[in-house]
Amino acid sequence: MKELTPPVRLLMGPGPSNVSYRVLRAMSTPIIGHLDPEFIRIMDDVCQMLRDTFLTKNLLTFPVSGTGSAGLEAAMVNLLEPGDKAVICVHGVFGQRLTEVARRYGAQVINVEATWGQPIDINQLIDTLKANPDAKLCAIVHAETSTGVRQPLEELGAYLRDKSTLFVVDAVTSLGGIPVKVDEWGIDCCYSGTQKCLSVPPGLSPITFSDKAMAVIAARKTKVQNWYLDVTLLQKYWGNSERVYHHTAPITMIFGIYEGLRIIAQEGLENRWARHQRVSDILCQGLTELGFTFFAQEGYRLPELIAVFPPVADQVEPLRKRLLNEYNIEVGAGLGPVAGKIWRIGLMGETCEPRSVSRLLDALRRLL
Ligand SMILES: Cc1ncc(COP(=O)(O)O)c(C=O)c1O
């Protein structure tokens, strides 16, 4: 077998994003035991930095061992018991995944849908919630990576605040790139992924549960169906007192997220959000000049994930492959109904710099 020498790519797809050398260096330091007092200090600091990033005081805030889908599963399996009603919004692939997972755990799912490229209509959603006051949760994707749509959440949070229905948010592609205000918006469970705007390799899924969500879990009639993701067990390892062995934490990933979150704290969340918007505006301007048009509805476009129709409708995929092979630039392909029609250009975390925009626009000018 030959030596491992992957190419150095500019990662402008839907994730993973490029990772800072600071994070890579942290991940190459020698490992220590997962119950070592020094590791426990690092875990505590990671939890605190995650609270600061989610803008929450929630005690149970920690990184699930696994990618974003593990956080999605953890949210569904802890909050839903067989037979529970769940209102789940679908405006792209990840709402579909939430639906599939909730159904697998025995929930009765009521979908509220929007056409791909558009946000969920809040009035239609609130009407559905009014008709189903017994719904255990309402789940929605904040940044739909398959379409580039930013879903506004404030109004939904305000509606659900004094209701028994829990407010669950997928912030996999939003955390660290655009505002995610867990406490202010009344979110009860929010999960993310490391490989997007946090710019840490894939492998952890930060998650947070409100006291209201924890009370619902404590009142369950049945055991959480998945042992590995059961937060009543995980909180004894991640929580502040007991430190009971549950599973062996992925030490190297925890080192990585530690450094990634330290970088975010040093930059400042608001500065980071502003950088994503500023650099994205430059890219969108350049793409417009080259004849690209946008897929997501105006006013609801994510700065960190720009879904576009290239100006050469019959060359969408060949051109994307040339970008990768000739220029070492990765952009994402379309999914579902827009497969082969759009590109999904990521500007997440470490990648989101003017130099990435210049490199992509330069390459496109030559290719087109
Ligand atoms: C919005 C959203 N939710 C969930 C996931 C699943 O995350 P992962 O692929 O890390 O398991 C993704 C991944 O792209 C995503 O974009």
The ligand as a MOL file (V3000), in Angstrom:
LIG
                    3D

  0  0  0     0  0            999 V3000
M  V30 BEGIN CTAB
M  V30 COUNTS 16 16 0 0 0
M  V30 BEGIN ATOM
M  V30 1 C -28.6050 20.4920 7.7800 0
M  V30 2 C -27.9060 19.1880 8.0020 0
M  V30 3 N -28.3740 18.3310 8.9210 0
M  V30 4 C -27.7700 17.1560 9.1630 0
M  V30 5 C -26.6450 16.7670 8.4680 0
M  V30 6 C -26.0150 15.4620 8.7230 0
M  V30 7 O -24.7140 15.6150 9.1600 0
M  V30 8 P -23.5680 14.5290 8.8850 0
M  V30 9 O -23.4120 14.3880 7.4150 0
M  V30 10 O -22.3830 15.1650 9.5530 0
M  V30 11 O -23.9570 13.2650 9.5520 0
M  V30 12 C -26.1250 17.6240 7.4910 0
M  V30 13 C -24.9420 17.2530 6.6980 0
M  V30 14 O -24.6280 17.8130 5.6910 0
M  V30 15 C -26.7730 18.8600 7.2560 0
M  V30 16 O -26.3020 19.7070 6.3440 0
M  V30 END ATOM
M  V30 BEGIN BOND
M  V30 1 1 1 2
M  V30 2 1 2 3
M  V30 3 2 2 15
M  V30 4 2 3 4
M  V30 5 1 4 5
M  V30 6 1 5 6
M  V30 7 2 5 12
M  V30 8 1 6 7
M  V30 9 1 7 8
M  V30 10 2 8 9
M  V30 11 1 8 10
M  V30 12 1 8 11
M  V30 13 1 12 13
M  V30 14 1 12 15
M  V30 15 2 13 14
M  V30 16 1 15 16
M  V30 END BOND
M  V30 END CTAB
M  END
